[in-house]
Amino acid sequence: MQRRSVVAAAAAAAAGLSAPRLARAAWPADRPIQVFCPGPPGGGMDILARSFLPFMQRSLPGANFVVINRPTAGGQQAFEGIATAAPDGFTIGVAQAPNSITLPIERQVRYRVQDFTFLGNAIDDPCGLWVKADSPIRSIADLITPARERPGTVTIGTAGVGSDDHFLVLSLQDAAGVEFSHVPFNGTPPIITNLLSRSIAAGSFNMSEGLALMREGVLRGLAQGGPERWGPTATVPTFRDQGVAVLGGSTRGVVAPPNLPAAIRDRLRQAVAAANADPAWIADAERLNLPLRPMTAEAQERLFLDEDARLRALWARKPWRE
């Protein structure tokens, strides 16, 4: 009898060892789910992660998200952390286009955008061109004219080479046939500081980032890069309103490692979709001045892959090194 018990126990242990990981682990409650964020605390990506994840959590009983900020090297460490993590549902991340797309084009990294498991998009924050409120520059034409007359003399600050802000400036140069003097900074706050001290003529950063200072009468928006005007900044015309075919912004959503099991992938996608449709999230996003653009995982993937093709073609034609 005792021998039979030992044999039965050994058989049960062997069956447990051969069971799939998904069956053994009580996902998502087995342990915390780490969420890699390519931005610093308080930045746009960090705000998305910390405000959106609680609404995803409502569809994932027992889930406990832990945000890990890895802004080093333009977010490269965060994207590599997502791409190289075990595909077990305990690591996901937030990613934005174009920033996550440009890094593999510019240099050697340990990830490919097309290998991510896409889960869905939440935000699309239009880029904008900003000036000090009392600046004599009142329109895009006012910015273009002196740049055409004196190439390279009109200074525009951005949050760095290869950022969505930088691509807005490059797109405007191409569309208008002019050359600006690009001044890269490490993030938006120093752009604003230099704008207010008149060290630069204009600054390129997202509409949500300039909204508060616009409301205070400190900054004035020259143009926004969305296909239409974002509600809270409806007084700022788009580039298209001013006859310039320029679009630009930062789409922000959730991705996971490659080869995620379908069962986990589908639950995460459903959680993103449910959060996007949650009236409480919509109200919270409005309070936080986050421009909403919910997308399915499939639509998010198409956007990333289309941007990847477009930016690779641009790099081949004119690399954005400075």
Salt bridges, closest charged atoms under 4 A:
ASP30 OD2 - ARG31 NH1 3.60
ASP46 OD1 - ARG50 NE 2.72
GLU80 OE1 - ARG110 NE 3.74
ASP88 OD2 - ARG21 NE 3.90
ASP88 OD2 - ARG31 NH2 3.04
GLU106 OE1 - ARG107 NH1 3.49
ASP115 OD2 - ARG112 NE 2.97
ASP124 OD2 - ARG293 NH1 2.68
ASP125 OD2 - ARG252 NH2 3.46
ASP134 OD2 - ARG198 NH2 2.76
GLU149 OE1 - ARG150 NH1 3.62
ASP174 OD2 - ARG317 NH2 3.65
ASP241 OD2 - ARG229 NE 2.92
ASP266 OD1 - ARG265 NE 2.93
ASP278 OD2 - ARG58 NH1 2.83
ASP284 OD1 - ARG287 NH2 2.70
GLU298 OE2 - ARG269 NH1 3.72
GLU307 OE2 - ARG310 NE 2.81
ASP308 OD1 - ARG312 NE 3.17
